[in-house]
Amino acid sequence: MLAMARGWESKSVEAQIEEAAAERRAGERPPLDSRQAARLRLQQGLELSRRRVLQQLESSRHPRHRRLLEEALADLEAQLARLD
């Protein structure tokens, strides 16, 4: 049991090291101006909402609710397309 715990611990440490390295690489990018940052936040928010609607759509069985979710998904995708 102890060996398994150490195995999991080392994987966790390895993941933390990789995450820290990725953050450092991300920090090497030139800083965004306020407009670019606002656009990026908007895009990330829309993408997050799109994923949430897709998850809800997968589990929804009621036709009216599905239609509402499909309309919301179409709207989110249109907003994302306008950002590109």
PDB file with SEQRES, HELIX, SHEET and CRYST1 records, atoms N, CA, C and O in Angstrom:
SEQRES   1 A   84  MET LEU ALA MET ALA ARG GLY TRP GLU SER LYS SER VAL          
SEQRES   2 A   84  GLU ALA GLN ILE GLU GLU ALA ALA ALA GLU ARG ARG ALA          
SEQRES   3 A   84  GLY GLU ARG PRO PRO LEU ASP SER ARG GLN ALA ALA ARG          
SEQRES   4 A   84  LEU ARG LEU GLN GLN GLY LEU GLU LEU SER ARG ARG ARG          
SEQRES   5 A   84  VAL LEU GLN GLN LEU GLU SER SER ARG HIS PRO ARG HIS          
SEQRES   6 A   84  ARG ARG LEU LEU GLU GLU ALA LEU ALA ASP LEU GLU ALA          
SEQRES   7 A   84  GLN LEU ALA ARG LEU ASP                                      
HELIX    1 AA1 LEU A    2  GLY A   27  1                                  26    
HELIX    2 AA2 SER A   34  SER A   59  1                                  26    
HELIX    3 AA3 PRO A   63  LEU A   83  1                                  21    
CRYST1    1.000    1.000    1.000  90.00  90.00  90.00 P 1           1          
ATOM      1  N   MET A   1       0.814  -1.176   0.000  1.00  0.00           N  
ATOM      2  CA  MET A   1       0.000   0.000   0.000  1.00  0.00           C  
ATOM      3  C   MET A   1       0.866   1.251   0.000  1.00  0.00           C  
ATOM      4  O   MET A   1       0.537   2.228  -0.673  1.00  0.00           O  
ATOM      5  N   LEU A   2       1.956   1.236   0.738  1.00  0.00           N  
ATOM      6  CA  LEU A   2       2.830   2.395   0.827  1.00  0.00           C  
ATOM      7  C   LEU A   2       3.461   2.697  -0.526  1.00  0.00           C  
ATOM      8  O   LEU A   2       3.590   3.863  -0.898  1.00  0.00           O  
ATOM      9  N   ALA A   3       3.856   1.668  -1.267  1.00  0.00           N  
ATOM     10  CA  ALA A   3       4.460   1.877  -2.578  1.00  0.00           C  
ATOM     11  C   ALA A   3       3.474   2.539  -3.522  1.00  0.00           C  
ATOM     12  O   ALA A   3       3.857   3.386  -4.329  1.00  0.00           O  
ATOM     13  N   MET A   4       2.201   2.158  -3.428  1.00  0.00           N  
ATOM     14  CA  MET A   4       1.190   2.760  -4.283  1.00  0.00           C  
ATOM     15  C   MET A   4       1.037   4.239  -3.948  1.00  0.00           C  
ATOM     16  O   MET A   4       0.933   5.079  -4.843  1.00  0.00           O  
ATOM     17  N   ALA A   5       1.026   4.547  -2.676  1.00  0.00           N  
ATOM     18  CA  ALA A   5       0.893   5.942  -2.267  1.00  0.00           C  
ATOM     19  C   ALA A   5       2.067   6.763  -2.779  1.00  0.00           C  
ATOM     20  O   ALA A   5       1.885   7.894  -3.230  1.00  0.00           O  
ATOM     21  N   ARG A   6       3.251   6.210  -2.714  1.00  0.00           N  
ATOM     22  CA  ARG A   6       4.413   6.940  -3.218  1.00  0.00           C  
ATOM     23  C   ARG A   6       4.314   7.125  -4.732  1.00  0.00           C  
ATOM     24  O   ARG A   6       4.690   8.169  -5.265  1.00  0.00           O  
ATOM     25  N   GLY A   7       3.808   6.104  -5.413  1.00  0.00           N  
ATOM     26  CA  GLY A   7       3.638   6.219  -6.864  1.00  0.00           C  
ATOM     27  C   GLY A   7       2.698   7.353  -7.221  1.00  0.00           C  
ATOM     28  O   GLY A   7       2.983   8.153  -8.112  1.00  0.00           O  
ATOM     29  N   TRP A   8       1.577   7.417  -6.522  1.00  0.00           N  
ATOM     30  CA  TRP A   8       0.635   8.493  -6.771  1.00  0.00           C  
ATOM     31  C   TRP A   8       1.244   9.839  -6.408  1.00  0.00           C  
ATOM     32  O   TRP A   8       1.031  10.832  -7.103  1.00  0.00           O  
ATOM     33  N   GLU A   9       1.996   9.867  -5.324  1.00  0.00           N  
ATOM     34  CA  GLU A   9       2.615  11.114  -4.884  1.00  0.00           C  
ATOM     35  C   GLU A   9       3.596  11.614  -5.934  1.00  0.00           C  
ATOM     36  O   GLU A   9       3.614  12.804  -6.247  1.00  0.00           O  
ATOM     37  N   SER A  10       4.407  10.725  -6.476  1.00  0.00           N  
ATOM     38  CA  SER A  10       5.399  11.156  -7.458  1.00  0.00           C  
ATOM     39  C   SER A  10       4.724  11.638  -8.729  1.00  0.00           C  
ATOM     40  O   SER A  10       5.215  12.563  -9.376  1.00  0.00           O  
ATOM     41  N   LYS A  11       3.593  11.019  -9.101  1.00  0.00           N  
ATOM     42  CA  LYS A  11       2.873  11.493 -10.281  1.00  0.00           C  
ATOM     43  C   LYS A  11       2.298  12.878 -10.034  1.00  0.00           C  
ATOM     44  O   LYS A  11       2.282  13.724 -10.928  1.00  0.00           O  
ATOM     45  N   SER A  12       1.833  13.101  -8.825  1.00  0.00           N  
ATOM     46  CA  SER A  12       1.302  14.410  -8.479  1.00  0.00           C  
ATOM     47  C   SER A  12       2.399  15.465  -8.543  1.00  0.00           C  
ATOM     48  O   SER A  12       2.189  16.554  -9.078  1.00  0.00           O  
ATOM     49  N   VAL A  13       3.548  15.147  -8.007  1.00  0.00           N  
ATOM     50  CA  VAL A  13       4.683  16.076  -8.035  1.00  0.00           C  
ATOM     51  C   VAL A  13       5.093  16.336  -9.477  1.00  0.00           C  
ATOM     52  O   VAL A  13       5.356  17.477  -9.857  1.00  0.00           O  
ATOM     53  N   GLU A  14       5.145  15.283 -10.274  1.00  0.00           N  
ATOM     54  CA  GLU A  14       5.510  15.432 -11.684  1.00  0.00           C  
ATOM     55  C   GLU A  14       4.507  16.344 -12.394  1.00  0.00           C  
ATOM     56  O   GLU A  14       4.904  17.206 -13.178  1.00  0.00           O  
ATOM     57  N   ALA A  15       3.228  16.163 -12.129  1.00  0.00           N  
ATOM     58  CA  ALA A  15       2.202  17.004 -12.743  1.00  0.00           C  
ATOM     59  C   ALA A  15       2.357  18.458 -12.307  1.00  0.00           C  
ATOM     60  O   ALA A  15       2.183  19.372 -13.113  1.00  0.00           O  
ATOM     61  N   GLN A  16       2.683  18.672 -11.039  1.00  0.00           N  
ATOM     62  CA  GLN A  16       2.879  20.036 -10.545  1.00  0.00           C  
ATOM     63  C   GLN A  16       4.077  20.702 -11.211  1.00  0.00           C  
ATOM     64  O   GLN A  16       4.036  21.890 -11.532  1.00  0.00           O  
ATOM     65  N   ILE A  17       5.143  19.932 -11.417  1.00  0.00           N  
ATOM     66  CA  ILE A  17       6.336  20.475 -12.080  1.00  0.00           C  
ATOM     67  C   ILE A  17       6.009  20.853 -13.518  1.00  0.00           C  
ATOM     68  O   ILE A  17       6.408  21.918 -13.989  1.00  0.00           O  
ATOM     69  N   GLU A  18       5.274  19.972 -14.224  1.00  0.00           N  
ATOM     70  CA  GLU A  18       4.896  20.270 -15.601  1.00  0.00           C  
ATOM     71  C   GLU A  18       3.997  21.492 -15.674  1.00  0.00           C  
ATOM     72  O   GLU A  18       4.140  22.317 -16.577  1.00  0.00           O  
ATOM     73  N   GLU A  19       3.066  21.615 -14.728  1.00  0.00           N  
ATOM     74  CA  GLU A  19       2.170  22.756 -14.702  1.00  0.00           C  
ATOM     75  C   GLU A  19       2.944  24.055 -14.470  1.00  0.00           C  
ATOM     76  O   GLU A  19       2.668  25.069 -15.112  1.00  0.00           O  
ATOM     77  N   ALA A  20       3.895  24.022 -13.567  1.00  0.00           N  
ATOM     78  CA  ALA A  20       4.707  25.206 -13.294  1.00  0.00           C  
ATOM     79  C   ALA A  20       5.524  25.592 -14.522  1.00  0.00           C  
ATOM     80  O   ALA A  20       5.662  26.776 -14.829  1.00  0.00           O  
ATOM     81  N   ALA A  21       6.062  24.606 -15.220  1.00  0.00           N  
ATOM     82  CA  ALA A  21       6.832  24.890 -16.433  1.00  0.00           C  
ATOM     83  C   ALA A  21       5.935  25.498 -17.499  1.00  0.00           C  
ATOM     84  O   ALA A  21       6.350  26.423 -18.198  1.00  0.00           O  
ATOM     85  N   ALA A  22       4.714  24.994 -17.636  1.00  0.00           N  
ATOM     86  CA  ALA A  22       3.776  25.540 -18.616  1.00  0.00           C  
ATOM     87  C   ALA A  22       3.420  26.986 -18.273  1.00  0.00           C  
ATOM     88  O   ALA A  22       3.297  27.826 -19.164  1.00  0.00           O  
ATOM     89  N   GLU A  23       3.257  27.273 -16.988  1.00  0.00           N  
ATOM     90  CA  GLU A  23       2.952  28.645 -16.573  1.00  0.00           C  
ATOM     91  C   GLU A  23       4.118  29.581 -16.879  1.00  0.00           C  
ATOM     92  O   GLU A  23       3.912  30.727 -17.278  1.00  0.00           O  
ATOM     93  N   ARG A  24       5.336  29.092 -16.694  1.00  0.00           N  
ATOM     94  CA  ARG A  24       6.502  29.926 -17.014  1.00  0.00           C  
ATOM     95  C   ARG A  24       6.551  30.211 -18.514  1.00  0.00           C  
ATOM     96  O   ARG A  24       6.828  31.335 -18.932  1.00  0.00           O  
ATOM     97  N   ARG A  25       6.278  29.174 -19.324  1.00  0.00           N  
ATOM     98  CA  ARG A  25       6.275  29.386 -20.781  1.00  0.00           C  
ATOM     99  C   ARG A  25       5.191  30.374 -21.171  1.00  0.00           C  
ATOM    100  O   ARG A  25       5.400  31.217 -22.043  1.00  0.00           O  
ATOM    101  N   ALA A  26       4.033  30.276 -20.530  1.00  0.00           N  
ATOM    102  CA  ALA A  26       2.937  31.203 -20.810  1.00  0.00           C  
ATOM    103  C   ALA A  26       3.330  32.617 -20.417  1.00  0.00           C  
ATOM    104  O   ALA A  26       2.913  33.578 -21.064  1.00  0.00           O  
ATOM    105  N   GLY A  27       4.118  32.755 -19.376  1.00  0.00           N  
ATOM    106  CA  GLY A  27       4.566  34.061 -18.913  1.00  0.00           C  
ATOM    107  C   GLY A  27       5.553  34.707 -19.858  1.00  0.00           C  
ATOM    108  O   GLY A  27       5.791  35.912 -19.771  1.00  0.00           O  
ATOM    109  N   GLU A  28       6.133  33.930 -20.762  1.00  0.00           N  
ATOM    110  CA  GLU A  28       7.104  34.471 -21.706  1.00  0.00           C  
ATOM    111  C   GLU A  28       6.439  35.207 -22.865  1.00  0.00           C  
ATOM    112  O   GLU A  28       7.110  35.922 -23.609  1.00  0.00           O  
ATOM    113  N   ARG A  29       5.132  35.041 -23.023  1.00  0.00           N  
ATOM    114  CA  ARG A  29       4.425  35.738 -24.095  1.00  0.00           C  
ATOM    115  C   ARG A  29       4.373  37.228 -23.785  1.00  0.00           C  
ATOM    116  O   ARG A  29       4.369  37.626 -22.620  1.00  0.00           O  
ATOM    117  N   PRO A  30       4.334  38.050 -24.828  1.00  0.00           N  
ATOM    118  CA  PRO A  30       4.220  39.486 -24.573  1.00  0.00           C  
ATOM    119  C   PRO A  30       2.882  39.783 -23.892  1.00  0.00           C  
ATOM    120  O   PRO A  30       1.882  39.133 -24.197  1.00  0.00           O  
ATOM    121  N   PRO A  31       2.850  40.729 -22.998  1.00  0.00           N  
ATOM    122  CA  PRO A  31       1.606  41.034 -22.289  1.00  0.00           C  
ATOM    123  C   PRO A  31       0.545  41.573 -23.250  1.00  0.00           C  
ATOM    124  O   PRO A  31       0.858  42.242 -24.234  1.00  0.00           O  
ATOM    125  N   LEU A  32      -0.704  41.269 -22.942  1.00  0.00           N  
ATOM    126  CA  LEU A  32      -1.817  41.739 -23.764  1.00  0.00           C  
ATOM    127  C   LEU A  32      -2.227  43.132 -23.314  1.00  0.00           C  
ATOM    128  O   LEU A  32      -2.146  43.473 -22.134  1.00  0.00           O  
ATOM    129  N   ASP A  33      -2.672  43.933 -24.285  1.00  0.00           N  
ATOM    130  CA  ASP A  33      -3.223  45.225 -23.872  1.00  0.00           C  
ATOM    131  C   ASP A  33      -4.635  44.990 -23.341  1.00  0.00           C  
ATOM    132  O   ASP A  33      -5.137  43.869 -23.421  1.00  0.00           O  
ATOM    133  N   SER A  34      -5.270  46.000 -22.814  1.00  0.00           N  
ATOM    134  CA  SER A  34      -6.562  45.828 -22.146  1.00  0.00           C  
ATOM    135  C   SER A  34      -7.632  45.318 -23.111  1.00  0.00           C  
ATOM    136  O   SER A  34      -8.497  44.532 -22.723  1.00  0.00           O  
ATOM    137  N   ARG A  35      -7.574  45.760 -24.355  1.00  0.00           N  
ATOM    138  CA  ARG A  35      -8.552  45.304 -25.354  1.00  0.00           C  
ATOM    139  C   ARG A  35      -8.390  43.824 -25.654  1.00  0.00           C  
ATOM    140  O   ARG A  35      -9.368  43.079 -25.705  1.00  0.00           O  
ATOM    141  N   GLN A  36      -7.149  43.407 -25.852  1.00  0.00           N  
ATOM    142  CA  GLN A  36      -6.877  42.007 -26.148  1.00  0.00           C  
ATOM    143  C   GLN A  36      -7.259  41.118 -24.963  1.00  0.00           C  
ATOM    144  O   GLN A  36      -7.799  40.027 -25.146  1.00  0.00           O  
ATOM    145  N   ALA A  37      -6.978  41.586 -23.765  1.00  0.00           N  
ATOM    146  CA  ALA A  37      -7.312  40.817 -22.569  1.00  0.00           C  
ATOM    147  C   ALA A  37      -8.824  40.687 -22.424  1.00  0.00           C  
ATOM    148  O   ALA A  37      -9.320  39.617 -22.070  1.00  0.00           O  
ATOM    149  N   ALA A  38      -9.558  41.755 -22.690  1.00  0.00           N  
ATOM    150  CA  ALA A  38     -11.017  41.715 -22.599  1.00  0.00           C  
ATOM    151  C   ALA A  38     -11.585  40.755 -23.635  1.00  0.00           C  
ATOM    152  O   ALA A  38     -12.508  39.996 -23.340  1.00  0.00           O  
ATOM    153  N   ARG A  39     -11.042  40.783 -24.842  1.00  0.00           N  
ATOM    154  CA  ARG A  39     -11.502  39.878 -25.903  1.00  0.00           C  
ATOM    155  C   ARG A  39     -11.218  38.430 -25.532  1.00  0.00           C  
ATOM    156  O   ARG A  39     -12.055  37.552 -25.745  1.00  0.00           O  
ATOM    157  N   LEU A  40     -10.038  38.183 -24.977  1.00  0.00           N  
ATOM    158  CA  LEU A  40      -9.664  36.833 -24.571  1.00  0.00           C  
ATOM    159  C   LEU A  40     -10.593  36.328 -23.463  1.00  0.00           C  
ATOM    160  O   LEU A  40     -11.036  35.180 -23.495  1.00  0.00           O  
ATOM    161  N   ARG A  41     -10.885  37.189 -22.482  1.00  0.00           N  
ATOM    162  CA  ARG A  41     -11.806  36.799 -21.403  1.00  0.00           C  
ATOM    163  C   ARG A  41     -13.195  36.485 -21.958  1.00  0.00           C  
ATOM    164  O   ARG A  41     -13.826  35.508 -21.553  1.00  0.00           O  
ATOM    165  N   LEU A  42     -13.669  37.323 -22.891  1.00  0.00           N  
ATOM    166  CA  LEU A  42     -14.978  37.100 -23.500  1.00  0.00           C  
ATOM    167  C   LEU A  42     -14.998  35.766 -24.243  1.00  0.00           C  
ATOM    168  O   LEU A  42     -15.941  34.987 -24.105  1.00  0.00           O  
ATOM    169  N   GLN A  43     -13.961  35.509 -25.026  1.00  0.00           N  
ATOM    170  CA  GLN A  43     -13.889  34.269 -25.783  1.00  0.00           C  
ATOM    171  C   GLN A  43     -13.850  33.057 -24.846  1.00  0.00           C  
ATOM    172  O   GLN A  43     -14.541  32.067 -25.086  1.00  0.00           O  
ATOM    173  N   GLN A  44     -13.061  33.130 -23.800  1.00  0.00           N  
ATOM    174  CA  GLN A  44     -12.976  32.014 -22.858  1.00  0.00           C  
ATOM    175  C   GLN A  44     -14.315  31.791 -22.153  1.00  0.00           C  
ATOM    176  O   GLN A  44     -14.715  30.650 -21.923  1.00  0.00           O  
ATOM    177  N   GLY A  45     -14.998  32.871 -21.814  1.00  0.00           N  
ATOM    178  CA  GLY A  45     -16.314  32.751 -21.181  1.00  0.00           C  
ATOM    179  C   GLY A  45     -17.328  32.109 -22.107  1.00  0.00           C  
ATOM    180  O   GLY A  45     -18.118  31.266 -21.681  1.00  0.00           O  
ATOM    181  N   LEU A  46     -17.310  32.507 -23.379  1.00  0.00           N  
ATOM    182  CA  LEU A  46     -18.226  31.921 -24.356  1.00  0.00           C  
ATOM    183  C   LEU A  46     -17.934  30.441 -24.570  1.00  0.00           C  
ATOM    184  O   LEU A  46     -18.851  29.625 -24.670  1.00  0.00           O  
ATOM    185  N   GLU A  47     -16.650  30.103 -24.638  1.00  0.00           N  
ATOM    186  CA  GLU A  47     -16.282  28.695 -24.821  1.00  0.00           C  
ATOM    187  C   GLU A  47     -16.692  27.855 -23.613  1.00  0.00           C  
ATOM    188  O   GLU A  47     -17.139  26.718 -23.765  1.00  0.00           O  
ATOM    189  N   LEU A  48     -16.540  28.411 -22.426  1.00  0.00           N  
ATOM    190  CA  LEU A  48     -16.955  27.706 -21.215  1.00  0.00           C  
ATOM    191  C   LEU A  48     -18.475  27.503 -21.212  1.00  0.00           C  
ATOM    192  O   LEU A  48     -18.960  26.423 -20.874  1.00  0.00           O  
ATOM    193  N   SER A  49     -19.209  28.534 -21.584  1.00  0.00           N  
ATOM    194  CA  SER A  49     -20.665  28.423 -21.654  1.00  0.00           C  
ATOM    195  C   SER A  49     -21.080  27.396 -22.696  1.00  0.00           C  
ATOM    196  O   SER A  49     -22.018  26.628 -22.481  1.00  0.00           O  
ATOM    197  N   ARG A  50     -20.383  27.382 -23.822  1.00  0.00           N  
ATOM    198  CA  ARG A  50     -20.685  26.421 -24.881  1.00  0.00           C  
ATOM    199  C   ARG A  50     -20.498  24.994 -24.384  1.00  0.00           C  
ATOM    200  O   ARG A  50     -21.336  24.130 -24.641  1.00  0.00           O  
ATOM    201  N   ARG A  51     -19.395  24.743 -23.669  1.00  0.00           N  
ATOM    202  CA  ARG A  51     -19.159  23.399 -23.128  1.00  0.00           C  
ATOM    203  C   ARG A  51     -20.244  23.004 -22.129  1.00  0.00           C  
ATOM    204  O   ARG A  51     -20.700  21.861 -22.113  1.00  0.00           O  
ATOM    205  N   ARG A  52     -20.653  23.962 -21.298  1.00  0.00           N  
ATOM    206  CA  ARG A  52     -21.698  23.683 -20.304  1.00  0.00           C  
ATOM    207  C   ARG A  52     -23.016  23.352 -20.995  1.00  0.00           C  
ATOM    208  O   ARG A  52     -23.705  22.414 -20.593  1.00  0.00           O  
ATOM    209  N   VAL A  53     -23.375  24.111 -22.029  1.00  0.00           N  
ATOM    210  CA  VAL A  53     -24.614  23.849 -22.765  1.00  0.00           C  
ATOM    211  C   VAL A  53     -24.548  22.485 -23.450  1.00  0.00           C  
ATOM    212  O   VAL A  53     -25.533  21.746 -23.459  1.00  0.00           O  
ATOM    213  N   LEU A  54     -23.405  22.155 -24.017  1.00  0.00           N  
ATOM    214  CA  LEU A  54     -23.253  20.839 -24.644  1.00  0.00           C  
ATOM    215  C   LEU A  54     -23.439  19.712 -23.635  1.00  0.00           C  
ATOM    216  O   LEU A  54     -24.082  18.708 -23.940  1.00  0.00           O  
ATOM    217  N   GLN A  55     -22.883  19.869 -22.440  1.00  0.00           N  
ATOM    218  CA  GLN A  55     -23.061  18.847 -21.402  1.00  0.00           C  
ATOM    219  C   GLN A  55     -24.525  18.720 -21.004  1.00  0.00           C  
ATOM    220  O   GLN A  55     -25.031  17.613 -20.821  1.00  0.00           O  
ATOM    221  N   GLN A  56     -25.200  19.850 -20.870  1.00  0.00           N  
ATOM    222  CA  GLN A  56     -26.618  19.816 -20.516  1.00  0.00           C  
ATOM    223  C   GLN A  56     -27.435  19.188 -21.636  1.00  0.00           C  
ATOM    224  O   GLN A  56     -28.391  18.457 -21.378  1.00  0.00           O  
ATOM    225  N   LEU A  57     -27.066  19.469 -22.860  1.00  0.00           N  
ATOM    226  CA  LEU A  57     -27.772  18.923 -24.015  1.00  0.00           C  
ATOM    227  C   LEU A  57     -27.649  17.400 -24.069  1.00  0.00           C  
ATOM    228  O   LEU A  57     -28.593  16.708 -24.452  1.00  0.00           O  
ATOM    229  N   GLU A  58     -26.492  16.890 -23.687  1.00  0.00           N  
ATOM    230  CA  GLU A  58     -26.290  15.438 -23.669  1.00  0.00           C  
ATOM    231  C   GLU A  58     -27.223  14.743 -22.688  1.00  0.00           C  
ATOM    232  O   GLU A  58     -27.667  13.623 -22.939  1.00  0.00           O  
ATOM    233  N   SER A  59     -27.522  15.396 -21.577  1.00  0.00           N  
ATOM    234  CA  SER A  59     -28.332  14.744 -20.550  1.00  0.00           C  
ATOM    235  C   SER A  59     -29.811  15.124 -20.612  1.00  0.00           C  
ATOM    236  O   SER A  59     -30.633  14.506 -19.935  1.00  0.00           O  
ATOM    237  N   SER A  60     -30.153  16.114 -21.400  1.00  0.00           N  
ATOM    238  CA  SER A  60     -31.531  16.579 -21.462  1.00  0.00           C  
ATOM    239  C   SER A  60     -32.383  15.634 -22.303  1.00  0.00           C  
ATOM    240  O   SER A  60     -31.957  15.182 -23.366  1.00  0.00           O  
ATOM    241  N   ARG A  61     -33.580  15.343 -21.824  1.00  0.00           N  
ATOM    242  CA  ARG A  61     -34.498  14.460 -22.546  1.00  0.00           C  
ATOM    243  C   ARG A  61     -35.798  15.165 -22.928  1.00  0.00           C  
ATOM    244  O   ARG A  61     -36.509  14.709 -23.824  1.00  0.00           O  
ATOM    245  N   HIS A  62     -36.107  16.250 -22.270  1.00  0.00           N  
ATOM    246  CA  HIS A  62     -37.350  16.966 -22.549  1.00  0.00           C  
ATOM    247  C   HIS A  62     -37.197  17.779 -23.837  1.00  0.00           C  
ATOM    248  O   HIS A  62     -36.256  18.564 -23.955  1.00  0.00           O  
ATOM    249  N   PRO A  63     -38.101  17.607 -24.800  1.00  0.00           N  
ATOM    250  CA  PRO A  63     -37.965  18.288 -26.107  1.00  0.00           C  
ATOM    251  C   PRO A  63     -37.870  19.813 -26.011  1.00  0.00           C  
ATOM    252  O   PRO A  63     -37.070  20.424 -26.720  1.00  0.00           O  
ATOM    253  N   ARG A  64     -38.669  20.432 -25.149  1.00  0.00           N  
ATOM    254  CA  ARG A  64     -38.616  21.899 -25.041  1.00  0.00           C  
ATOM    255  C   ARG A  64     -37.283  22.362 -24.469  1.00  0.00           C  
ATOM    256  O   ARG A  64     -36.710  23.351 -24.927  1.00  0.00           O  
ATOM    257  N   HIS A  65     -36.799  21.647 -23.474  1.00  0.00           N  
ATOM    258  CA  HIS A  65     -35.513  22.012 -22.885  1.00  0.00           C  
ATOM    259  C   HIS A  65     -34.390  21.813 -23.898  1.00  0.00           C  
ATOM    260  O   HIS A  65     -33.485  22.643 -23.990  1.00  0.00           O  
ATOM    261  N   ARG A  66     -34.441  20.720 -24.657  1.00  0.00           N  
ATOM    262  CA  ARG A  66     -33.430  20.470 -25.689  1.00  0.00           C  
ATOM    263  C   ARG A  66     -33.442  21.592 -26.732  1.00  0.00           C  
ATOM    264  O   ARG A  66     -32.388  22.062 -27.160  1.00  0.00           O  
ATOM    265  N   ARG A  67     -34.646  22.015 -27.135  1.00  0.00           N  
ATOM    266  CA  ARG A  67     -34.749  23.079 -28.136  1.00  0.00           C  
ATOM    267  C   ARG A  67     -34.147  24.378 -27.600  1.00  0.00           C  
ATOM    268  O   ARG A  67     -33.443  25.085 -28.321  1.00  0.00           O  
ATOM    269  N   LEU A  68     -34.425  24.684 -26.347  1.00  0.00           N  
ATOM    270  CA  LEU A  68     -33.862  25.883 -25.721  1.00  0.00           C  
ATOM    271  C   LEU A  68     -32.338  25.806 -25.686  1.00  0.00           C  
ATOM    272  O   LEU A  68     -31.654  26.783 -25.989  1.00  0.00           O  
ATOM    273  N   LEU A  69     -31.810  24.635 -25.314  1.00  0.00           N  
ATOM    274  CA  LEU A  69     -30.360  24.459 -25.272  1.00  0.00           C  
ATOM    275  C   LEU A  69     -29.742  24.553 -26.664  1.00  0.00           C  
ATOM    276  O   LEU A  69     -28.660  25.116 -26.829  1.00  0.00           O  
ATOM    277  N   GLU A  70     -30.426  24.003 -27.658  1.00  0.00           N  
ATOM    278  CA  GLU A  70     -29.916  24.076 -29.038  1.00  0.00           C  
ATOM    279  C   GLU A  70     -29.873  25.517 -29.523  1.00  0.00           C  
ATOM    280  O   GLU A  70     -28.938  25.917 -30.216  1.00  0.00           O  
ATOM    281  N   GLU A  71     -30.890  26.300 -29.156  1.00  0.00           N  
ATOM    282  CA  GLU A  71     -30.897  27.722 -29.529  1.00  0.00           C  
ATOM    283  C   GLU A  71     -29.764  28.466 -28.820  1.00  0.00           C  
ATOM    284  O   GLU A  71     -29.096  29.309 -29.419  1.00  0.00           O  
ATOM    285  N   ALA A  72     -29.557  28.151 -27.557  1.00  0.00           N  
ATOM    286  CA  ALA A  72     -28.470  28.786 -26.807  1.00  0.00           C  
ATOM    287  C   ALA A  72     -27.124  28.422 -27.414  1.00  0.00           C  
ATOM    288  O   ALA A  72     -26.235  29.267 -27.518  1.00  0.00           O  
ATOM    289  N   LEU A  73     -26.975  27.159 -27.816  1.00  0.00           N  
ATOM    290  CA  LEU A  73     -25.729  26.706 -28.426  1.00  0.00           C  
ATOM    291  C   LEU A  73     -25.481  27.440 -29.749  1.00  0.00           C  
ATOM    292  O   LEU A  73     -24.362  27.873 -30.024  1.00  0.00           O  
ATOM    293  N   ALA A  74     -26.521  27.573 -30.552  1.00  0.00           N  
ATOM    294  CA  ALA A  74     -26.387  28.284 -31.832  1.00  0.00           C  
ATOM    295  C   ALA A  74     -25.980  29.742 -31.594  1.00  0.00           C  
ATOM    296  O   ALA A  74     -25.145  30.284 -32.318  1.00  0.00           O  
ATOM    297  N   ASP A  75     -26.569  30.363 -30.587  1.00  0.00           N  
ATOM    298  CA  ASP A  75     -26.230  31.754 -30.274  1.00  0.00           C  
ATOM    299  C   ASP A  75     -24.778  31.879 -29.819  1.00  0.00           C  
ATOM    300  O   ASP A  75     -24.064  32.785 -30.248  1.00  0.00           O  
ATOM    301  N   LEU A  76     -24.345  30.965 -28.949  1.00  0.00           N  
ATOM    302  CA  LEU A  76     -22.951  31.002 -28.476  1.00  0.00           C  
ATOM    303  C   LEU A  76     -21.982  30.788 -29.632  1.00  0.00           C  
ATOM    304  O   LEU A  76     -20.958  31.466 -29.715  1.00  0.00           O  
ATOM    305  N   GLU A  77     -22.294  29.862 -30.515  1.00  0.00           N  
ATOM    306  CA  GLU A  77     -21.417  29.609 -31.652  1.00  0.00           C  
ATOM    307  C   GLU A  77     -21.369  30.811 -32.589  1.00  0.00           C  
ATOM    308  O   GLU A  77     -20.317  31.112 -33.153  1.00  0.00           O  
ATOM    309  N   ALA A  78     -22.493  31.496 -32.760  1.00  0.00           N  
ATOM    310  CA  ALA A  78     -22.504  32.706 -33.593  1.00  0.00           C  
ATOM    311  C   ALA A  78     -21.640  33.799 -32.963  1.00  0.00           C  
ATOM    312  O   ALA A  78     -20.905  34.492 -33.667  1.00  0.00           O  
ATOM    313  N   GLN A  79     -21.724  33.954 -31.659  1.00  0.00           N  
ATOM    314  CA  GLN A  79     -20.898  34.952 -30.973  1.00  0.00           C  
ATOM    315  C   GLN A  79     -19.419  34.623 -31.108  1.00  0.00           C  
ATOM    316  O   GLN A  79     -18.598  35.511 -31.335  1.00  0.00           O  
ATOM    317  N   LEU A  80     -19.080  33.337 -30.969  1.00  0.00           N  
ATOM    318  CA  LEU A  80     -17.683  32.926 -31.130  1.00  0.00           C  
ATOM    319  C   LEU A  80     -17.200  33.167 -32.552  1.00  0.00           C  
ATOM    320  O   LEU A  80     -16.060  33.584 -32.759  1.00  0.00           O  
ATOM    321  N   ALA A  81     -18.052  32.909 -33.527  1.00  0.00           N  
ATOM    322  CA  ALA A  81     -17.676  33.119 -34.929  1.00  0.00           C  
ATOM    323  C   ALA A  81     -17.419  34.610 -35.200  1.00  0.00           C  
ATOM    324  O   ALA A  81     -16.525  34.958 -35.972  1.00  0.00           O  
ATOM    325  N   ARG A  82     -18.206  35.484 -34.562  1.00  0.00           N  
ATOM    326  CA  ARG A  82     -17.998  36.922 -34.755  1.00  0.00           C  
ATOM    327  C   ARG A  82     -16.666  37.392 -34.169  1.00  0.00           C  
ATOM    328  O   ARG A  82     -16.092  38.381 -34.625  1.00  0.00           O  
ATOM    329  N   LEU A  83     -16.181  36.670 -33.152  1.00  0.00           N  
ATOM    330  CA  LEU A  83     -14.900  37.046 -32.551  1.00  0.00           C  
ATOM    331  C   LEU A  83     -13.719  36.686 -33.441  1.00  0.00           C  
ATOM    332  O   LEU A  83     -12.664  37.316 -33.363  1.00  0.00           O  
ATOM    333  N   ASP A  84     -13.892  35.687 -34.277  1.00  0.00           N  
ATOM    334  CA  ASP A  84     -12.783  35.251 -35.143  1.00  0.00           C  
ATOM    335  C   ASP A  84     -12.556  36.152 -36.293  1.00  0.00           C  
ATOM    336  O   ASP A  84     -11.659  35.908 -37.100  1.00  0.00           O  
TER     337      ASP A  84                                                      
END                                                                             
